[in-house]
Amino acid sequence: MPVLLAILGPTASGKSALGIAVARRFAGEVVACDSTAVYRGFDIGTDKVPAAEQGGVPHHLVDVVDPEEAYSAARYARDAEVVIRQVTARGRLPVLVGGTGLYYRALTRGLFPGPGRDPTLRARLARVSARRGVDRLHAWLARVDPPSAQRIQPRDEKRIVRALEVYCLTGRPLTEHFARTRPPLADYAVVAVGLRLPPEVTADRVARRVDAQFDRGIVAEVRGLLARDVPETAHPFSGLVYRQVLEMLHGVRDEAATRELIVRENRRYARRQLIWFRKEPNLQWIHGAGERPEAREAVERILTSHGLRPADPVA
């Protein structure tokens, strides 16, 4: 049975560094599991690893679609399955790295085909959102499908509407449909590890990451995207960092307040990610940042227990 290694966890936990280190050690290739990194041009706010820092390790499913395109968890599962099987066919270890829980679940547990879009129902839900706010839709979702409400951000109207649409059309929550679906990689042994840090450590790392994003030019990146006529309605602009920077450019708040807000939102997001991944079956937790040698050694022991052997000496 081929092996897929998955390195998961909250933002700023060192997943990318660990993924590269393990891939170098076990002749692997990284497959990103990030819902915003798939979009071209959205680089700094997603902390894409520059080519010069990838250690010669191939990275897949980064910069694969234009910002105006729709990209779903179902499409990700299809694309990732193809890439993972190609990596395996080359005799290399696929190393899935990321923090988008829904994408990981779609790949490892599958997504049900789902009912088609219902324009009338969607229009009705949109009217509720316009009159009473998207928070009202999110509260409704929390009543009928609490797990989906936990993983979907309260402002993510698109995914909230889809989850409610599925519930209204089928009479069953989206979470229940997920549980009944066959995974695309049923023939793989999925070895999943999760990184977990103390909250105060996460807070410090998030703050330093946000400072680094501004130092690297996140504001200029957003201005450049807008200058290239990427519409503000493009989905990646609704994500963390980009949404707040857009608001800053519109005069909603100054840079200092924007930085503070991004840090707070990232800390909340990290908590939601942990809640999500705690519910994933057979996830083995590593307590510590991914850059630490102890993290790589822990993953190495886990892979060795599955019959894999390192291909390279420790650097």
C-alpha positions as CSV (number, residue, x, y, z in Angstrom):
1,M,0.0,0.0,0.0
2,P,1.5,3.4,-1.0
3,V,2.1,6.0,1.7
4,L,0.9,9.6,1.8
5,L,2.4,11.7,4.5
6,A,0.3,14.6,5.6
7,I,1.7,17.4,7.8
8,L,-1.1,19.5,9.1
9,G,-1.7,22.1,11.8
10,P,-2.6,25.7,12.4
11,T,-1.1,28.8,10.8
12,A,2.5,29.8,11.7
13,S,3.3,26.3,13.2
14,G,6.2,25.6,10.8
15,K,4.5,23.1,8.5
16,S,6.3,24.2,5.4
17,A,9.8,23.9,7.0
18,L,9.0,20.5,8.3
19,G,7.5,19.3,5.0
20,I,10.6,20.4,3.1
21,A,13.0,18.8,5.6
22,V,11.1,15.5,5.5
23,A,10.8,15.5,1.7
24,R,14.5,16.0,1.4
25,R,15.2,13.2,3.8
26,F,12.8,10.7,2.2
27,A,13.0,11.6,-1.5
28,G,9.6,13.3,-1.4
29,E,7.7,16.0,-3.2
30,V,5.4,18.6,-1.4
31,V,1.7,18.8,-2.3
32,A,0.2,22.0,-0.9
33,C,-3.1,21.8,0.9
34,D,-4.0,25.5,1.0
35,S,-7.1,27.1,-0.3
36,T,-5.5,30.4,-1.1
37,A,-2.0,29.3,-2.3
38,V,-3.6,27.8,-5.4
39,Y,-4.2,31.4,-6.7
40,R,-1.5,33.1,-8.8
41,G,-0.2,36.4,-7.5
42,F,-1.3,35.9,-3.9
43,D,2.1,35.2,-2.5
44,I,3.1,37.2,0.6
45,G,-0.2,36.9,2.5
46,T,-0.2,33.1,1.9
47,D,3.5,32.7,2.9
48,K,4.3,30.7,-0.2
49,V,7.8,29.3,0.1
50,P,10.1,31.0,-2.5
51,A,11.8,28.7,-4.9
52,A,15.2,29.5,-3.5
53,E,14.0,28.2,-0.1
54,Q,12.4,25.0,-1.2
55,G,15.7,23.0,-1.0
56,G,15.3,21.6,-4.4
57,V,12.0,19.9,-3.4
58,P,9.2,20.0,-6.0
59,H,6.1,21.8,-4.9
60,H,2.7,21.1,-6.4
61,L,-0.8,22.8,-6.4
62,V,0.7,26.2,-5.8
63,D,-0.2,29.0,-8.4
64,V,-2.5,26.7,-10.4
65,V,-5.5,29.0,-11.1
66,D,-6.1,32.7,-11.8
67,P,-7.7,34.8,-9.0
68,E,-11.0,35.1,-10.9
69,E,-11.5,31.4,-11.2
70,A,-13.6,29.3,-8.8
71,Y,-11.7,26.6,-7.0
72,S,-13.5,24.2,-4.7
73,A,-12.6,21.5,-2.3
74,A,-14.0,19.0,-4.7
75,R,-11.7,20.3,-7.5
76,Y,-8.8,20.2,-5.1
77,A,-9.4,16.6,-4.2
78,R,-9.4,15.6,-7.9
79,D,-6.3,17.6,-8.7
80,A,-4.4,16.4,-5.6
81,E,-5.3,12.8,-6.2
82,V,-3.8,13.0,-9.7
83,V,-0.6,14.7,-8.4
84,I,-0.2,12.3,-5.5
85,R,-0.5,9.3,-7.7
86,Q,2.0,10.8,-10.1
87,V,4.5,11.4,-7.3
88,T,4.1,7.8,-6.1
89,A,4.6,6.5,-9.7
90,R,7.9,8.3,-9.8
91,G,9.0,6.3,-6.7
92,R,8.9,9.3,-4.5
93,L,7.0,10.1,-1.3
94,P,4.1,12.5,-1.5
95,V,4.2,15.0,1.4
96,L,0.9,16.8,1.8
97,V,1.5,20.1,3.7
98,G,-1.1,22.7,4.8
99,G,-3.8,23.9,7.1
100,T,-7.0,23.9,5.0
101,G,-9.0,21.3,6.8
102,L,-11.8,21.0,4.3
103,Y,-9.4,20.3,1.5
104,Y,-7.7,17.6,3.5
105,R,-11.0,16.0,4.4
106,A,-12.1,16.1,0.8
107,L,-8.9,14.3,-0.3
108,T,-8.7,11.7,2.4
109,R,-12.4,11.1,3.1
110,G,-14.1,12.4,-0.1
111,L,-16.9,14.8,-0.9
112,F,-20.3,13.8,-1.9
113,P,-21.4,14.9,-5.4
114,G,-24.1,17.1,-3.8
115,P,-27.3,18.6,-5.3
116,G,-26.9,21.2,-8.1
117,R,-27.2,24.9,-7.4
118,D,-30.7,26.2,-6.7
119,P,-30.8,29.8,-7.9
120,T,-34.2,30.5,-6.2
121,L,-33.0,29.2,-2.8
122,R,-29.6,31.0,-3.2
123,A,-31.4,34.3,-4.0
124,R,-33.6,33.9,-0.9
125,L,-30.5,33.2,1.3
126,A,-28.8,36.2,-0.2
127,R,-31.7,38.4,0.7
128,V,-31.6,37.2,4.3
129,S,-27.9,38.1,4.3
130,A,-28.5,41.5,2.8
131,R,-31.3,42.4,5.2
132,R,-30.0,40.8,8.4
133,G,-26.3,40.2,7.8
134,V,-24.3,37.1,7.0
135,D,-24.1,36.4,10.8
136,R,-27.7,35.4,10.7
137,L,-27.0,32.8,8.1
138,H,-24.0,31.5,10.1
139,A,-26.2,31.3,13.2
140,W,-28.7,29.2,11.3
141,L,-25.9,26.9,10.0
142,A,-24.7,26.5,13.6
143,R,-28.1,25.2,14.6
144,V,-28.5,22.7,11.8
145,D,-24.8,21.7,11.2
146,P,-22.5,22.7,14.0
147,P,-19.4,21.1,12.6
148,S,-19.7,23.0,9.3
149,A,-20.3,26.3,11.2
150,Q,-17.1,25.7,13.2
151,R,-15.0,25.2,10.0
152,I,-16.6,28.0,7.9
153,Q,-15.7,31.5,8.9
154,P,-18.7,33.7,9.9
155,R,-18.0,36.1,7.0
156,D,-17.6,33.4,4.3
157,E,-21.0,33.9,2.8
158,K,-20.3,31.7,-0.3
159,R,-19.6,28.5,1.8
160,I,-22.3,29.3,4.4
161,V,-24.9,29.5,1.6
162,R,-23.7,26.3,0.0
163,A,-23.9,24.4,3.3
164,L,-27.4,25.7,4.0
165,E,-28.4,25.0,0.4
166,V,-27.3,21.3,0.8
167,Y,-29.2,21.1,4.1
168,C,-32.4,22.6,2.6
169,L,-32.4,20.5,-0.5
170,T,-31.4,17.2,1.0
171,G,-32.7,17.5,4.6
172,R,-29.3,16.4,5.9
173,P,-26.3,18.5,7.0
174,L,-23.2,18.7,4.8
175,T,-21.2,17.0,7.6
176,E,-23.4,13.9,7.3
177,H,-22.9,13.7,3.6
178,F,-19.2,13.9,4.1
179,A,-19.3,11.0,6.5
180,R,-21.0,8.8,3.8
181,T,-18.5,9.5,1.0
182,R,-15.8,7.2,-0.2
183,P,-12.3,8.8,-0.2
184,P,-10.3,9.2,-3.4
185,L,-7.2,7.7,-1.9
186,A,-8.8,4.6,-0.3
187,D,-5.8,2.5,-1.5
188,Y,-3.3,4.7,0.3
189,A,-2.0,4.5,3.8
190,V,-2.4,8.1,5.0
191,V,0.1,8.9,7.7
192,A,-1.0,12.2,9.2
193,V,0.8,14.3,11.8
194,G,-0.3,17.5,13.3
195,L,1.8,20.3,14.8
196,R,0.6,21.9,18.0
197,L,2.0,24.8,19.9
198,P,1.1,26.5,23.1
199,P,-1.3,29.4,22.5
200,E,1.2,32.0,23.7
201,V,3.8,30.6,21.3
202,T,1.4,30.7,18.4
203,A,0.5,34.3,19.3
204,D,4.1,35.4,19.2
205,R,4.8,33.5,15.9
206,V,1.7,35.0,14.3
207,A,2.7,38.5,15.3
208,R,6.2,38.1,13.9
209,R,4.8,36.6,10.7
210,V,2.4,39.6,10.2
211,D,5.3,42.0,10.7
212,A,7.3,40.1,8.1
213,Q,4.4,40.2,5.6
214,F,4.3,43.9,5.9
215,D,8.1,44.2,5.7
216,R,8.0,42.1,2.5
217,G,5.5,44.3,0.9
218,I,2.0,42.9,1.3
219,V,0.4,46.3,0.7
220,A,2.3,46.7,-2.5
221,E,1.3,43.2,-3.6
222,V,-2.4,44.0,-3.0
223,R,-2.0,47.3,-4.9
224,G,-0.3,45.5,-7.8
225,L,-3.1,42.9,-8.0
226,L,-5.7,45.7,-8.2
227,A,-3.6,47.5,-10.8
228,R,-3.7,44.3,-12.9
229,D,-7.5,44.5,-12.7
230,V,-8.0,41.6,-10.3
231,P,-11.5,42.5,-8.9
232,E,-11.9,43.0,-5.2
233,T,-14.7,40.3,-5.4
234,A,-12.1,37.7,-6.4
235,H,-12.3,34.9,-3.8
236,P,-8.7,35.1,-2.6
237,F,-9.3,38.7,-1.6
238,S,-11.8,37.4,1.0
239,G,-9.1,35.5,2.8
240,L,-7.1,36.5,5.9
241,V,-4.6,39.3,5.4
242,Y,-5.9,40.3,2.0
243,R,-9.3,41.3,3.3
244,Q,-7.9,43.4,6.0
245,V,-5.4,45.1,3.7
246,L,-8.1,45.9,1.3
247,E,-10.1,47.5,4.1
248,M,-7.0,49.5,5.1
249,L,-6.6,50.8,1.5
250,H,-10.3,51.9,1.6
251,G,-9.6,53.9,4.8
252,V,-11.4,51.7,7.2
253,R,-8.3,51.7,9.6
254,D,-4.7,52.7,9.6
255,E,-1.7,50.3,9.2
256,A,-1.1,49.8,12.9
257,A,-4.7,48.9,13.6
258,T,-4.7,46.6,10.5
259,R,-1.6,44.7,11.7
260,E,-3.3,44.2,15.1
261,L,-6.5,43.0,13.5
262,I,-4.7,40.5,11.3
263,V,-2.8,39.1,14.3
264,R,-6.1,38.7,16.2
265,E,-7.9,37.1,13.2
266,N,-5.0,34.7,12.6
267,R,-5.0,33.7,16.3
268,R,-8.8,32.9,16.0
269,Y,-8.1,31.1,12.8
270,A,-5.4,29.0,14.4
271,R,-7.9,28.0,17.2
272,R,-10.5,27.0,14.6
273,Q,-7.9,24.9,12.7
274,L,-7.0,23.1,15.9
275,I,-10.6,22.3,16.6
276,W,-11.0,21.0,13.1
277,F,-7.9,18.8,13.1
278,R,-8.6,17.4,16.6
279,K,-11.6,15.7,15.0
280,E,-9.5,14.0,12.2
281,P,-9.0,10.3,12.9
282,N,-5.6,8.8,13.4
283,L,-3.8,12.2,13.6
284,Q,-0.5,11.9,15.5
285,W,0.4,15.1,17.3
286,I,3.8,16.7,17.5
287,H,4.2,19.3,20.2
288,G,6.6,21.9,18.9
289,A,7.4,24.0,15.9
290,G,8.1,22.3,12.6
291,E,11.5,24.0,12.2
292,R,12.9,22.1,15.2
293,P,15.0,19.0,14.6
294,E,12.9,17.1,17.1
295,A,9.8,17.5,14.8
296,R,11.7,16.0,11.9
297,E,13.0,13.2,14.0
298,A,9.5,12.4,15.3
299,V,8.1,12.2,11.7
300,E,11.1,10.1,10.7
301,R,10.3,7.6,13.4
302,I,6.7,7.5,12.3
303,L,7.6,6.9,8.7
304,T,10.2,4.2,9.7
305,S,7.5,2.4,11.6
306,H,5.6,2.2,8.3
307,G,8.5,0.6,6.5
308,L,10.0,3.7,4.8
309,R,13.7,4.4,5.0
310,P,15.5,7.8,4.7
311,A,17.1,8.4,1.3
312,D,19.5,11.1,2.4
313,P,21.8,11.6,5.4
314,V,20.8,14.3,7.9
315,A,22.0,17.7,6.6
